[in-house]
């Protein structure tokens, strides 16, 4: 499918003098001063005013206006915002063959749930028979040991000894390769045996070991045809979710230049109803080769390439502990039920050194944290920095917010921290981690949004796609209901009201990434970005919020139909 076919533009780009008034059954402005409206006037991509047809007359009587009633039976919200999404990760994974424990709905396919080791191996064999011969490397994504059992390179060799097979773990932070794939990437056996995060015997590459695989597969993963195909699919995924703004939270995760060229070619186009805030990773090179000052200079230099669709804003992303989906989050005592230990993505000393350099340079810091020990490290460093070099601006955001404690939330409040949370963990992992990983108390209380709300710590919701579907309404549904995979309610005290959840995907999401003055609510002077829904989340049963259909988006005043195949 060509990119132009993904989005059907239903209005021409307005001239300076054109005013369009959109009407709707209900407009939720996300502004406390005027929560609701019936009409909103737009000119040149900006909101003139929201209100009623009568209250808008000072504009429409003077200049004239076209009243657009196509949404008269719909509900309008500010354009949805995902403050943590990885376009390059999505572009790399979407061309892969999905085998997942949960059902996935993608623009070009429906992925059924696959459970059990036998079921996984059968699906892997079928996938390879279907697509393996057409790919230089057969890549599949979605494996998870808690649903699919143990998997080793011997299992992959049984599918094919000669064709490279790469199983990308559900977490993205781990891969399993057959012998042909190991030979393909050219990694030395001695290097594999010495590397602390490579298990040569079973062909497992995790965390920094996974970077060895990604480096070896770079030419394949970033083959222009493959990567642009994936990026094109990702843009459709984002639009189907109702987004108008996302943040690339770790730009340069593979390669600064290759990612930029692809994004600029595909996203910086008139027909793409999306803007992307670029938040680069804070370690520009593997192994922290640059000095802290040099790293800051590298990131400083990226801002010069900003344009209207892809732009930088003196923000940077760091990591503490390992992936929650890999059960590699760093946990305080009593740790994991089976006694294994988590991993650091950055050793604590390096993390503190590099965050300090960007903090003192005036950057806003975003920190990947998944376990309560990872949170403790991040908050300890925040406390040190606030005492050494106090800052009043909203400059420190915890990303993901997997397993935490109530005391850590209180410390975040004390030292000015914020949270961008992934509530989907509760739905997919809550019950499984209760039974097999960390027990009921900690698993059920993952992503404690109710505590954040009670302590008045600002927070937003994100997908971290593909760690969760890029569907803001599904994230809101999890946050409101806290339903596990089987339908159990986990930690009902950590539920949040519907209004708080909708704020967390609109104005509060914009606030987390510093764009609240231009997007996130429907009021005079902001970008005319709207998400149009077939139903109203405030009026339906809370259990059905995820089923509401996104009808269209409006990006800077122009309507883009959501195409459903």
C-alpha positions in Angstrom: 0.0 0.0 0.0 1.3 3.5 -0.9 1.6 6.0 1.9 -0.8 8.4 0.3 -3.5 5.7 0.5 -3.1 5.3 4.2 -4.7 8.7 5.0 -7.7 10.1 3.1 -7.6 13.9 3.3 -11.2 15.2 3.4 -10.6 18.9 3.4 -8.1 21.2 1.5 -5.5 23.0 3.5 -7.1 26.3 4.7 -6.0 29.7 3.6 -5.3 32.4 6.3 -8.7 33.9 5.8 -10.6 30.6 6.0 -12.5 29.7 9.2 -14.0 26.2 9.6 -16.3 25.5 12.5 -16.5 21.9 13.5 -19.6 20.8 15.4 -20.1 17.6 17.5 -22.5 16.0 19.9 -20.0 16.7 22.6 -16.5 18.3 22.6 -14.4 17.4 25.7 -11.9 20.3 25.8 -9.8 18.9 28.7 -9.8 22.5 30.0 -11.1 22.9 33.5 -12.3 26.4 32.8 -14.6 25.2 30.0 -14.8 21.4 30.0 -17.3 21.1 27.2 -18.2 22.7 23.9 -20.5 22.2 21.0 -18.4 23.8 18.3 -14.8 24.8 17.7 -13.6 27.4 15.2 -10.3 26.8 13.3 -8.2 28.9 11.0 -4.8 28.3 9.6 -4.3 25.2 11.7 -5.0 26.9 15.0 -8.0 27.0 17.3 -9.7 30.4 17.4 -12.2 29.5 20.0 -14.4 26.7 21.4 -17.9 27.2 22.5 -21.3 27.2 20.8 -22.3 28.5 17.3 -23.8 31.5 19.1 -20.7 32.3 21.2 -18.5 32.0 18.0 -20.4 34.7 16.2 -17.9 37.5 16.8 -15.5 35.5 14.5 -18.0 34.1 12.1 -20.0 37.2 11.6 -16.9 39.3 10.8 -15.1 36.8 8.5 -17.7 34.2 7.5 -17.1 30.5 8.1 -17.8 27.1 6.8 -19.8 25.0 9.3 -18.6 21.4 9.1 -21.2 19.1 10.6 -19.7 15.7 9.6 -19.0 15.0 13.3 -22.4 16.2 14.6 -23.1 12.7 16.1 -19.5 12.1 17.3 -17.4 13.0 20.3 -14.3 15.1 19.9 -11.3 15.2 22.2 -7.9 16.9 21.8 -5.6 14.9 19.6 -4.3 11.9 21.5 -0.7 12.1 22.6 1.7 9.2 23.2 4.6 10.5 25.2 6.7 7.4 24.8 6.7 5.4 21.6 9.6 4.1 19.4 9.1 4.6 15.7 12.3 2.8 14.8 11.4 -0.2 17.0 8.0 -0.4 15.4 9.5 -0.1 11.9 12.0 -2.9 12.6 9.4 -5.3 14.2 6.3 -4.8 12.1 7.7 -6.5 9.0 8.4 -9.5 11.3 6.2 -12.6 11.9 4.2 -12.1 15.1 3.7 -15.0 17.5 2.2 -13.6 20.7 0.6 -14.8 23.9 -2.1 -12.1 23.5 -4.2 -11.3 20.4 -2.9 -8.4 18.4 -4.8 -6.3 15.8 -2.6 -4.7 13.2 -3.5 -2.8 10.1 -2.5 -5.7 7.8 -3.3 -8.8 10.0 -5.0 -10.2 13.0 -2.6 -12.1 15.3 -4.2 -14.9 17.3 -3.1 -15.7 20.9 -0.6 -18.6 21.1 0.0 -20.3 24.4 2.2 -23.2 25.5 5.5 -24.5 24.3 4.0 -26.9 21.8 1.7 -24.3 20.4 4.6 -21.8 20.1 6.9 -24.3 18.3 4.0 -25.3 15.9 3.3 -21.6 15.1 7.0 -21.0 14.6 7.3 -23.9 12.2 4.2 -22.7 10.3 5.5 -19.2 10.1 8.8 -20.3 8.7 7.2 -22.5 6.1 5.0 -19.6 5.1 7.5 -16.7 5.0 11.0 -18.0 5.8 12.1 -18.6 2.2 11.2 -15.0 1.2 13.4 -13.4 3.9 17.2 -13.4 4.1 16.7 -13.7 7.8 13.4 -15.0 9.3 12.6 -12.8 12.3 9.7 -13.4 14.6 8.6 -11.3 17.5 6.5 -12.0 20.6 8.0 -15.0 22.4 7.8 -15.0 26.2 9.0 -17.8 28.4 6.0 -17.5 30.9 3.5 -18.4 28.1 5.7 -20.3 25.7 8.2 -22.2 27.9 11.9 -22.4 27.5 13.4 -21.9 24.0 16.9 -22.5 22.8 18.8 -22.4 19.6 18.4 -26.2 19.4 14.6 -25.6 19.0 15.3 -23.2 16.2 17.8 -25.5 14.5 15.1 -28.1 14.5 13.0 -25.7 12.3 15.9 -25.0 10.0 19.7 -25.6 10.3 20.6 -23.6 7.2 18.4 -20.5 7.2 18.9 -17.8 9.8 16.1 -17.6 12.4 15.9 -14.9 15.0 13.4 -15.0 17.8 12.9 -11.5 19.2 11.6 -11.6 22.7 8.4 -9.9 23.7 10.5 -7.4 25.7 12.7 -6.3 22.7 15.7 -6.6 25.0 16.4 -10.2 24.3 16.9 -12.5 21.2 17.4 -16.2 20.6 19.3 -17.2 17.4 19.8 -20.5 15.6 23.3 -21.5 14.5 22.7 -20.1 11.0 21.8 -16.7 12.4 24.8 -16.7 14.7 27.0 -17.4 11.7 25.1 -14.7 9.7 25.9 -11.9 12.2 29.5 -13.0 12.4 29.9 -13.0 16.2 33.0 -14.8 17.4 32.5 -17.8 19.7 35.1 -16.6 22.1 33.3 -13.2 22.4 30.0 -14.9 23.0 31.5 -17.0 25.8 33.1 -14.0 27.5 30.1 -11.7 27.3 28.1 -11.6 30.5 24.8 -11.2 28.8 25.2 -13.8 26.1 24.5 -17.5 26.7 26.4 -19.2 23.9 25.1 -22.6 24.7 21.4 -21.8 24.2 21.9 -18.9 21.7 20.4 -16.3 24.0 21.4 -12.6 23.7 20.0 -10.2 26.3 20.3 -6.5 27.1 23.9 -5.4 26.0 24.2 -8.8 24.4 21.2 -8.0 22.3 23.0 -5.0 20.9 25.6 -7.4 19.5 22.9 -9.1 17.4 21.3 -5.8 16.3 24.7 -4.6 15.1 25.2 -7.8 13.2 21.7 -7.5 11.6 21.9 -3.8 10.9 22.2 -4.1 7.1 19.2 -6.5 7.1 17.0 -4.5 9.5 17.8 -1.2 7.9 17.5 -2.4 4.4 15.6 0.6 2.9 12.8 -1.5 1.5 12.2 -3.4 4.8 12.6 -0.4 7.1 10.4 1.9 5.1 7.8 -0.8 4.8 7.8 -1.1 8.6 7.7 2.7 9.1 4.8 3.0 6.7 2.9 0.3 8.7 3.8 2.1 11.9 2.3 5.4 10.7 -1.0 3.6 10.0 -0.9 2.0 13.5 -0.4 5.4 15.0 -3.2 6.9 13.0 -5.6 4.1 13.8 -5.0 4.8 17.5 -6.1 8.4 17.1 -2.7 10.0 17.8 -1.7 13.4 16.4 1.6 13.7 18.5 4.0 11.1 19.8 7.5 11.3 21.4 10.3 9.1 20.1 11.6 8.3 23.6 15.2 7.1 22.8 15.8 8.4 19.3 19.0 6.9 17.9 18.3 3.5 19.6 19.8 1.9 16.4 21.5 4.7 14.5 21.0 8.4 14.6 21.6 9.1 11.0 19.8 6.1 9.4 16.7 6.7 11.6 16.7 10.4 10.8 16.9 9.9 7.1 14.0 7.4 7.1 11.8 9.5 9.5 12.4 12.7 7.5 11.5 10.9 4.2 8.4 9.3 5.6 7.0 11.6 8.3 8.0 15.1 7.1 5.3 15.0 4.5 2.1 17.0 4.0 -0.1 13.9 4.0 1.1 12.5 7.3 -1.1 13.8 10.2 1.5 13.5 12.9 4.3 15.3 14.7 7.1 13.6 16.6 9.1 15.0 19.5 12.6 13.5 19.2 14.1 12.6 22.6 17.6 11.1 22.0 19.2 8.4 24.1 21.8 10.0 26.4 24.7 7.7 25.5 25.3 8.4 21.8 27.8 5.5 21.4 27.8 2.1 22.8 30.2 1.6 25.7 30.0 5.3 26.8 33.0 6.2 24.6 32.5 9.9 24.9 33.2 12.0 28.0 30.0 13.4 29.6 30.8 16.8 28.1 31.3 15.3 24.6 28.0 13.4 24.9 26.2 16.6 25.7 27.7 18.2 22.6 26.6 15.4 20.4 23.0 15.7 21.6 23.2 19.5 21.4 24.0 19.2 17.7 20.9 17.3 16.9 18.6 20.3 17.5 19.8 22.0 14.3 17.9 19.5 12.1 14.5 20.2 13.7 11.5 20.9 11.4 7.7 21.2 11.9 7.1 17.5 12.0 10.3 16.2 13.7 11.8 18.4 16.4 14.0 18.4 19.5 13.4 20.2 22.9 16.5 19.6 25.1 15.3 16.3 26.5 17.3 13.1 26.8 16.6 9.5 27.8 18.5 7.3 30.1 18.0 3.7 31.5 18.4 2.1 34.9 17.4 -1.5 35.0 16.4 -4.3 32.5 13.2 -5.0 30.7 10.1 -5.9 32.7 8.9 -8.3 30.0 12.2 -10.2 30.3 11.9 -10.3 34.1 15.2 -8.4 34.2 14.0 -5.5 36.3 16.1 -4.9 39.4 14.1 -5.8 42.4 14.7 -5.0 46.1 14.3 -7.8 48.6 12.7 -10.3 48.6 13.4 -10.3 44.8 12.1 -13.0 42.5 10.3 -16.1 43.6 12.8 -18.3 41.7 15.8 -16.4 43.1 17.2 -15.1 39.8 18.5 -11.5 39.6 17.8 -8.6 37.4 20.2 -6.6 35.2 21.4 -3.0 35.1 21.3 -1.3 31.6 23.6 1.3 32.9 25.8 0.6 36.0 24.7 3.0 38.7 27.9 5.0 38.7 27.7 5.6 35.0 24.0 6.5 35.2 24.7 9.1 37.8 27.7 10.6 36.0 25.8 11.0 32.7 22.5 12.2 34.1 24.4 14.9 36.1 26.1 16.2 32.9 22.8 16.7 31.1 21.1 18.0 34.3 23.6 20.8 34.7 23.4 21.6 31.0 19.7 22.3 31.5 18.3 19.2 29.8 15.1 17.5 31.0 15.7 14.0 32.0 13.6 10.9 31.2 14.6 7.6 32.9 13.5 4.1 32.0 12.7 2.3 35.3 10.9 -1.0 35.7 11.8 -2.6 39.1 11.6 -0.9 42.5 15.4 -1.0 42.8 15.7 0.7 39.4 13.3 3.3 40.7 15.4 3.7 43.9 18.5 4.4 41.8 16.7 7.0 39.7 15.1 8.8 42.7 18.4 8.7 44.6 20.1 10.5 41.8 17.2 13.0 41.5 17.6 13.8 45.2 21.3 14.3 44.8 20.9 16.6 41.8 18.2 18.7 43.4 20.4 19.2 46.5 23.5 20.0 44.4 21.9 22.1 41.6 18.3 22.8 42.4 15.8 23.1 39.5 12.2 24.2 39.7 11.2 23.2 36.1 9.5 19.9 35.4 12.8 18.3 34.6 12.8 14.6 35.7 10.3 11.9 34.4 10.2 8.2 35.4 9.3 6.2 32.3 7.3 3.0 32.5 6.8 2.9 36.3 6.6 -0.9 36.6 7.1 -2.1 40.2 7.4 0.7 42.7 6.6 1.5 46.3 4.3 4.0 47.9 7.3 5.6 49.6 9.0 6.1 46.2 6.0 8.0 45.0 6.2 10.3 48.0 9.9 10.9 47.3 9.1 11.7 43.7 6.6 14.3 44.9 9.2 15.7 47.3 11.9 16.2 44.7 9.7 17.3 41.7 9.6 14.0 39.7 6.9 13.0 37.2 5.8 9.8 35.7 5.0 8.5 32.2 3.4 5.1 32.9 2.7 2.0 30.9 -0.5 0.6 32.5 -0.7 -2.3 30.0 1.8 -4.2 32.2 -1.2 -4.7 34.6 -3.3 -6.4 32.0 -0.7 -8.6 30.3 1.8 -9.3 33.1 -0.1 -8.8 36.4 -1.6 -12.2 36.8 1.4 -14.1 35.3 3.9 -12.3 37.5 1.7 -12.9 40.5 1.9 -16.6 40.0 5.3 -17.1 38.5 7.6 -14.1 39.2 7.2 -11.7 42.1 4.0 -12.7 44.0 0.6 -11.2 44.3 1.3 -8.0 46.3 3.9 -6.5 44.0 2.5 -7.8 40.8 -1.1 -6.6 41.5 0.2 -3.1 42.4 2.3 -2.5 39.3 1.9 0.9 37.8 0.3 2.4 40.9 -1.6 5.2 39.3 -4.1 5.7 42.2 -1.1 6.4 44.5 0.2 9.0 42.0 -3.2 10.7 41.9 -3.5 10.7 45.7 0.0 12.2 46.0 -0.6 14.8 43.2 2.4 13.5 41.2 1.8 14.5 37.5 1.5 11.5 35.2 0.6 10.4 31.7 0.0 7.1 29.9 2.1 5.7 27.1 2.3 2.6 25.0 6.1 2.1 24.5 4.9 0.4 21.3 5.4 -2.6 20.8 5.4 -3.1 24.5 1.8 -2.3 24.4 -0.6 -1.7 21.5 -0.5 1.9 20.3 -4.1 2.4 21.4 -4.6 5.2 23.9 -8.1 4.1 24.6 -6.9 0.6 25.6 -4.4 2.2 28.0 -7.2 4.3 29.5 -9.3 1.2 29.8 -6.6 -0.6 31.7 -6.0 2.4 34.0 -9.7 2.7 34.8 -10.5 -1.0 35.3 -7.1 -2.7 36.1 -8.4 -6.0 34.6 -5.9 -8.8 34.2 -5.8 -11.1 31.2 -8.4 -13.4 32.9 -10.6 -10.5 34.0 -9.5 -10.3 37.6 -9.4 -6.8 39.1 -5.8 -6.1 40.4 -5.4 -3.6 43.2 -8.6 -1.7 42.8 -7.2 1.1 45.0 -4.9 1.9 42.1 -7.7 2.5 39.6 -8.2 6.0 38.3 -11.4 7.8 37.2 -12.3 8.0 33.5 -11.6 11.8 33.4 -8.1 11.3 34.9 -7.4 8.6 32.3 -8.5 10.8 29.4 -6.4 13.6 30.7 -3.5 11.2 30.8 -3.7 10.6 27.0 -4.3 14.3 26.2 -3.4 17.3 28.2 -1.3 15.5 30.9 0.6 13.6 28.2 1.3 16.9 26.4 2.5 18.3 29.8 4.9 15.4 30.4 6.7 16.2 27.1 6.5 20.0 27.5 4.0 20.7 24.8 1.0 21.7 26.9 1.1 25.3 25.6 0.4 24.1 22.0 -1.5 20.8 22.2 -3.4 18.6 24.6 -6.5 20.7 25.1 -9.0 22.5 22.9 -8.7 26.2 23.6 -7.9 29.4 21.8 -4.4 29.5 20.3 -3.5 25.9 20.4 -3.0 23.6 17.4 -6.2 22.4 15.9 -5.6 18.7 16.6 -8.6 16.6 17.5 -9.4 12.9 17.8 -13.0 12.0 16.8 -14.7 9.1 18.5 -17.8 7.2 17.6 -18.8 7.0 21.3 -18.1 9.0 24.5 -15.8 7.4 27.1 -17.6 9.2 29.8 -21.0 7.7 28.9 -20.2 4.1 28.0 -19.6 1.3 30.6 -16.0 1.6 31.8 -15.3 -2.0 30.8 -16.0 -1.0 27.1 -13.8 2.0 26.7 -11.2 0.0 24.7 -13.9 -0.9 22.2 -14.7 2.7 21.2 -13.8 3.3 17.6 -11.6 6.1 16.4 -13.5 7.7 13.6 -11.0 10.3 12.4 -8.3 12.7 13.4 -8.0 16.4 12.7 -4.4 17.6 12.4 -3.8 21.3 12.3 -7.3 21.8 11.0 -7.3 19.2 8.3 -9.5 16.1 8.6 -8.0 12.6 8.1 -10.3 9.7 7.9 -9.3 6.5 9.8 -9.2 3.7 7.2 -10.2 0.3 8.6 -9.3 -2.7 6.4 
